[in-house]
Amino acid sequence: MSETEKHGHDCQCSDDHGQRVDVEPLDPANEALAEALRISFVVLKVVMVGVLVLFVYSGMFKVNENEQAMVLRFGKINGSGSKAILESGWHWAWPSPVEEVIKIPSNTELQLNVDDSFWYYQTEKEKVLGSQSQPPAQLTIGKDGYTLTASASNSRLNVSELNNTDVQSLQATDYNLIHTRWAIRYKIQEPRRFIENLWDGTDAGWGRVNDLLRSVLEDSVVLTSANWDIDRIIYEKPMEFTEQVENRMKNRIEKLDIGIVASLNQVENTIPRQVIPSFDAVANAKEEAQKLITDAEAKANEIINESKADSDILLAQAKAYKSKVISEAQADEKYLNSILTQIEEAADKRVPEPG
C-alpha cells in the first residue's frame, strides 16, 4: 500500500448517520501542529489541576497546641465572638492577599525582662558573667537607669500633715536614688482585643507589645518610688512596694483594654554603687544605735523588774509587820480588858454597894 493510500485510509471517518466519508488528509506540518496542540491542552489541564491543588494546599494551615488563630479578611477579623477564634487543628483560609492567618500563644505565660530601664549600665561581658567593674565617680544620665525615692519623712506624711507642712522644708529634705530590675509575666486573655487594639500580627508587632508593657511598667515604678523612701523599699517592706507597682501596672493595662493580663516580680534592687560605703556606714550606725537602744531598753526593763521585785518584798514585809502589830495590839487589848475586869470585880468586893 502506498503512502497516499495510507493517508487516504487514515482520513476516512463516519458521519452522523454512520456513513463513511473521506476527509482530506493533513500534511505533515499541520499534523505536527495538531499533535502539539493536543499535547499542549493535556499539559494545560495538568497545570490547571496542579494550580488548583496548590491553591487548595496553600490555604491549609495548622494551629498547634497552646495556640489560637484568627483570620483577617482584607485586614478585618473574620467572624464574630468565639467563631472568630480557631483552636488547635487543621484549618483552611483563602490565600494572601484575600485572607491572612494570625497565630497567638494560648494559655502560655510570656515574660519580659526589664533590666536596663532602672539599672546601672553594664557591658555585655558583665551581663553574661555577672561581674561588676569599678563604678564611675558619678551616674551618667542617659546611660545609667535609676528612680528617685521620697525622703524618709515626707513619704510617711498623711494628707492632713502634708497640707500643714512648710513647702520649704519639703524642698530641703534628703531624697535618694535606687536601681531596680523587673520581670513582667503576661498572657493573652482576649485574643480579639489583643489584635484589634495592640498587635498587628507581625514579628515587629511583638516589639511594639514589649515597648508598651515596658512603658506601663516604667510609669508605675516612677510614680510608686516617688512616694516611698529607700529604707522601706529595700529593707522594711520590699514586697509591699512591689505589690503597689504591680497594682498600678494592672490598672493601667486594664484601662488600655488590650486583652492582656499581667503580673510582676521585682528581680533585684540596690542603691547606687557610688554611695554603698556611705550607705553601709549609715546603716551600721543605725544598727548600732538600735542595738544601744535595745540594750538600754533591756537594762531599763531589768531595773524595773528588780525594783518591782524589791517593792513586792517591801510590800509583803510591810503587810506582815502590819498583821503582827495588829495581832499584838489585839492581844494587849484582850489582856488589858481582862485586868480591868479583875479590878472592877475586886473593887466591888471591897466596897459594898450602899444599903
C-alpha positions as CSV (number, residue, x, y, z in Angstrom):
1,M,0.0,0.0,0.0
2,S,1.4,3.4,-1.0
3,E,1.8,6.4,1.4
4,T,-1.0,8.2,-0.4
5,E,-3.3,5.3,0.1
6,K,-2.3,5.0,3.8
7,H,-3.2,8.7,4.3
8,G,-6.4,8.3,2.4
9,H,-7.3,5.3,4.5
10,D,-6.4,7.1,7.8
11,C,-8.5,10.1,6.9
12,Q,-11.7,8.1,6.4
13,C,-14.3,8.6,9.1
14,S,-18.1,8.2,9.7
15,D,-20.7,11.0,9.6
16,D,-23.6,11.4,12.0
17,H,-25.6,8.7,10.1
18,G,-22.8,6.1,10.4
19,Q,-21.8,6.5,6.7
20,R,-18.1,6.7,6.0
21,V,-16.9,10.0,4.5
22,D,-13.5,10.9,3.2
23,V,-11.6,13.7,5.0
24,E,-8.8,15.4,3.2
25,P,-5.6,14.2,4.8
26,L,-3.3,16.7,6.8
27,D,0.1,17.4,5.5
28,P,3.0,16.6,8.0
29,A,3.2,20.2,9.2
30,N,-0.4,20.5,10.1
31,E,-0.4,17.1,11.6
32,A,2.6,18.1,13.8
33,L,0.8,21.3,14.8
34,A,-2.3,19.4,15.7
35,E,-0.3,16.9,17.8
36,A,1.4,19.8,19.5
37,L,-1.9,21.5,20.3
38,R,-3.3,18.2,21.7
39,I,-0.2,17.8,24.0
40,S,-0.5,21.5,25.0
41,F,-4.1,21.1,26.0
42,V,-3.1,18.0,28.1
43,V,-0.3,19.9,29.7
44,L,-2.6,22.8,30.4
45,K,-5.1,20.6,32.0
46,V,-2.4,19.1,34.2
47,V,-1.1,22.5,35.1
48,M,-4.6,23.8,35.9
49,V,-5.2,20.8,38.2
50,G,-1.8,21.3,39.8
51,V,-2.6,25.0,40.3
52,L,-5.9,24.1,41.8
53,V,-4.3,21.6,44.1
54,L,-1.6,24.1,45.0
55,F,-4.2,26.7,45.7
56,V,-6.2,24.5,48.0
57,Y,-3.0,23.3,49.7
58,S,-1.7,26.9,50.2
59,G,-4.8,27.7,52.1
60,M,-4.3,24.9,54.6
61,F,-2.7,25.7,57.9
62,K,-2.3,24.0,61.3
63,V,-2.9,25.6,64.7
64,N,-0.6,23.9,67.2
65,E,-1.3,23.1,70.8
66,N,-1.1,26.1,73.1
67,E,-2.0,28.3,70.1
68,Q,-5.1,30.1,68.8
69,A,-5.6,31.6,65.4
70,M,-7.7,34.3,63.9
71,V,-8.2,35.0,60.2
72,L,-8.1,38.5,58.8
73,R,-10.1,39.1,55.6
74,F,-8.9,42.2,53.9
75,G,-7.4,43.4,57.2
76,K,-10.5,42.8,59.3
77,I,-11.2,39.9,61.7
78,N,-13.3,37.2,60.0
79,G,-16.2,36.0,62.2
80,S,-17.6,37.2,65.4
81,G,-17.4,36.1,69.0
82,S,-16.0,32.6,69.7
83,K,-16.4,31.8,66.0
84,A,-13.5,34.1,65.1
85,I,-11.1,32.1,67.3
86,L,-9.7,28.9,65.8
87,E,-8.5,26.3,68.1
88,S,-5.7,23.7,67.6
89,G,-6.0,21.5,64.4
90,W,-6.1,21.9,60.6
91,H,-8.0,24.8,59.0
92,W,-8.3,26.5,55.7
93,A,-8.3,30.1,54.6
94,W,-8.2,32.0,51.3
95,P,-4.5,32.6,50.4
96,S,-3.0,36.1,50.7
97,P,-3.9,38.8,49.9
98,V,-7.5,37.8,50.5
99,E,-7.0,36.4,54.0
100,E,-4.2,36.4,56.5
101,V,-3.8,34.0,59.4
102,I,-2.5,35.3,62.7
103,K,-1.4,32.8,65.4
104,I,-1.5,33.8,69.0
105,P,0.1,32.0,72.1
106,S,-2.8,30.5,74.1
107,N,-2.6,29.5,77.8
108,T,1.1,30.3,77.6
109,E,2.8,32.7,80.1
110,L,5.2,35.1,78.3
111,Q,7.9,37.0,80.1
112,L,9.5,40.4,79.5
113,N,12.7,41.2,81.5
114,V,13.2,44.9,82.1
115,D,16.9,45.0,83.1
116,D,18.1,48.4,81.8
117,S,15.4,51.0,82.5
118,F,16.3,51.4,86.2
119,W,19.6,49.5,86.4
120,Y,23.1,50.9,86.2
121,Y,25.0,50.5,83.0
122,Q,26.7,47.1,82.4
123,T,28.7,45.9,79.5
124,E,27.7,42.7,77.7
125,K,30.5,40.8,79.3
126,E,29.4,42.0,82.8
127,K,25.8,40.9,82.0
128,V,26.9,37.4,80.9
129,L,29.5,36.8,83.6
130,G,27.6,38.6,86.4
131,S,30.7,40.5,87.3
132,Q,30.9,44.2,88.2
133,S,33.6,46.7,87.2
134,Q,34.8,49.6,89.3
135,P,31.9,52.1,89.2
136,P,32.5,55.6,87.9
137,A,32.6,58.5,90.2
138,Q,29.0,59.5,89.4
139,L,26.0,58.3,87.4
140,T,25.7,59.1,83.8
141,I,22.3,60.5,82.7
142,G,21.0,58.6,79.7
143,K,23.3,55.7,80.3
144,D,22.6,54.6,83.9
145,G,19.0,53.9,84.9
146,Y,17.5,54.8,88.3
147,T,14.4,56.1,90.0
148,L,14.0,58.9,92.6
149,T,12.6,58.0,96.0
150,A,10.8,60.2,98.5
151,S,12.5,61.4,101.7
152,A,12.3,59.3,104.8
153,S,10.0,61.9,106.5
154,N,7.7,63.0,103.6
155,S,6.9,59.5,102.4
156,R,5.2,58.8,105.7
157,L,3.1,62.0,105.9
158,N,-0.6,61.7,105.6
159,V,-2.7,64.2,103.6
160,S,-3.5,66.4,106.5
161,E,0.1,66.6,107.7
162,L,1.2,67.3,104.1
163,N,-1.2,70.2,103.8
164,N,0.2,71.7,107.0
165,T,3.8,71.2,106.2
166,D,6.0,74.1,105.1
167,V,6.9,73.7,101.4
168,Q,10.4,75.0,102.0
169,S,11.1,72.2,104.5
170,L,9.9,69.7,101.9
171,Q,12.3,71.0,99.3
172,A,15.2,70.8,101.8
173,T,14.7,67.2,102.7
174,D,17.0,64.4,101.5
175,Y,16.0,62.2,98.6
176,N,17.7,59.1,97.3
177,L,18.2,57.1,94.1
178,I,17.6,53.4,93.7
179,H,18.3,50.8,91.0
180,T,15.7,48.1,90.3
181,R,15.2,45.3,87.8
182,W,11.9,43.7,87.0
183,A,10.2,40.8,85.2
184,I,6.7,41.1,83.6
185,R,4.8,37.8,83.2
186,Y,1.8,38.1,80.9
187,K,-0.5,36.1,78.8
188,I,-3.2,36.9,76.2
189,Q,-6.6,36.5,77.7
190,E,-8.7,38.2,75.0
191,P,-7.2,37.4,71.5
192,R,-9.6,39.7,69.6
193,R,-8.9,42.7,71.8
194,F,-5.2,42.0,71.6
195,I,-5.2,42.0,67.8
196,E,-7.7,44.9,67.4
197,N,-6.1,47.2,69.9
198,L,-2.4,46.2,70.1
199,W,-0.8,43.6,67.8
200,D,-0.7,43.7,64.0
201,G,0.3,40.1,63.6
202,T,3.9,40.7,62.6
203,D,7.2,40.0,64.3
204,A,7.8,43.7,64.5
205,G,4.5,44.0,66.2
206,W,5.8,41.9,69.2
207,G,8.4,44.6,69.6
208,R,5.6,47.2,70.0
209,V,3.9,44.9,72.5
210,N,7.0,44.8,74.6
211,D,7.6,48.6,74.3
212,L,4.0,49.2,75.6
213,L,4.4,46.9,78.5
214,R,7.8,48.4,79.3
215,S,6.4,51.9,79.2
216,V,3.5,51.0,81.5
217,L,5.9,49.4,84.0
218,E,8.3,52.4,83.9
219,D,5.4,54.8,84.7
220,S,4.2,52.6,87.6
221,V,7.7,52.3,89.1
222,V,8.4,56.0,88.9
223,L,5.1,57.0,90.4
224,T,5.4,54.5,93.2
225,S,9.0,55.2,94.0
226,A,8.2,58.9,94.4
227,N,6.0,58.1,97.4
228,W,8.4,55.6,99.1
229,D,11.6,56.2,100.9
230,I,14.6,54.0,100.2
231,D,14.7,52.2,103.6
232,R,11.1,51.0,103.1
233,I,11.8,49.9,99.6
234,I,15.0,47.9,100.3
235,Y,14.7,46.8,103.9
236,E,11.3,47.3,105.6
237,K,8.6,46.5,103.1
238,P,10.0,45.4,99.7
239,M,7.1,43.1,98.9
240,E,4.5,45.8,99.6
241,F,6.4,48.1,97.3
242,T,6.4,45.5,94.5
243,E,2.6,45.0,95.1
244,Q,1.9,48.7,94.7
245,V,3.9,48.9,91.5
246,E,2.1,45.8,90.2
247,N,-1.4,47.2,91.1
248,R,-0.6,50.4,89.2
249,M,0.6,48.4,86.2
250,K,-2.5,46.1,86.2
251,N,-4.9,49.1,86.5
252,R,-3.2,50.8,83.5
253,I,-3.3,47.7,81.4
254,E,-7.0,47.1,82.2
255,K,-7.8,50.7,81.1
256,L,-6.0,50.2,77.8
257,D,-8.2,47.2,77.0
258,I,-5.6,45.3,75.1
259,G,-6.7,41.8,76.1
260,I,-3.6,41.1,78.3
261,V,-3.4,40.0,82.0
262,A,0.0,40.6,83.7
263,S,1.8,40.1,86.9
264,L,5.1,41.5,88.2
265,N,8.2,40.4,90.1
266,Q,11.0,42.6,91.4
267,V,14.1,40.7,90.5
268,E,16.6,42.9,92.3
269,N,17.1,46.3,93.9
270,T,20.1,48.2,95.2
271,I,21.4,51.7,95.9
272,P,23.9,53.4,93.6
273,R,27.3,51.7,93.8
274,Q,29.0,55.0,94.3
275,V,27.4,55.6,97.7
276,I,27.4,52.0,99.0
277,P,30.2,52.7,101.6
278,S,28.4,55.7,102.9
279,F,25.1,54.0,102.9
280,D,26.6,51.0,104.7
281,A,28.1,53.3,107.3
282,V,24.7,54.9,107.9
283,A,23.1,51.5,108.0
284,N,25.8,50.3,110.5
285,A,25.3,53.4,112.6
286,K,21.5,52.8,112.6
287,E,22.1,49.2,113.5
288,E,24.5,50.2,116.3
289,A,22.1,52.8,117.6
290,Q,19.3,50.3,117.5
291,K,21.5,47.9,119.4
292,L,22.2,50.5,122.0
293,I,18.5,51.3,122.3
294,T,17.7,47.7,122.6
295,D,20.3,47.2,125.3
296,A,19.1,50.3,127.1
297,E,15.5,49.1,127.0
298,A,16.6,45.7,128.2
299,K,18.6,47.3,131.1
300,A,15.6,49.5,131.9
301,N,13.3,46.5,132.0
302,E,15.8,44.7,134.2
303,I,15.9,47.6,136.6
304,I,12.2,48.0,136.6
305,N,11.7,44.3,137.2
306,E,14.3,44.4,140.1
307,S,12.6,47.4,141.5
308,K,9.2,45.8,141.2
309,A,10.6,42.7,142.9
310,D,12.0,44.8,145.7
311,S,8.8,46.7,146.1
312,D,6.9,43.5,146.2
313,I,9.2,42.3,149.0
314,L,8.9,45.5,150.9
315,L,5.1,45.5,150.5
316,A,4.9,41.9,151.7
317,Q,7.1,42.8,154.7
318,A,5.0,45.8,155.5
319,K,1.9,43.7,155.3
320,A,3.4,41.1,157.6
321,Y,4.5,43.8,160.1
322,K,1.1,45.3,159.9
323,S,-0.5,42.0,160.7
324,K,1.9,41.4,163.5
325,V,1.3,44.8,165.1
326,I,-2.5,44.3,164.8
327,S,-2.2,40.9,166.4
328,E,-0.1,42.2,169.2
329,A,-2.4,45.2,169.8
330,Q,-5.4,42.9,169.8
331,A,-3.6,40.6,172.4
332,D,-2.7,43.6,174.5
333,E,-6.3,44.8,174.3
334,K,-7.6,41.5,175.5
335,Y,-5.1,41.4,178.3
336,L,-5.9,44.9,179.5
337,N,-9.6,44.1,179.3
338,S,-9.1,41.1,181.5
339,I,-7.2,43.1,184.1
340,L,-9.8,45.8,184.0
341,T,-12.5,43.2,184.7
342,Q,-10.5,41.8,187.6
343,I,-10.0,45.3,189.1
344,E,-13.7,46.0,188.8
345,E,-14.6,42.8,190.5
346,A,-12.1,43.4,193.3
347,A,-13.4,46.9,193.8
348,D,-16.9,45.6,194.0
349,K,-16.0,43.1,196.8
350,R,-14.1,45.7,198.9
351,V,-16.6,48.5,198.6
352,P,-20.1,47.2,199.3
353,E,-22.9,48.8,197.5
354,P,-24.9,51.3,199.6
355,G,-27.9,49.9,201.5
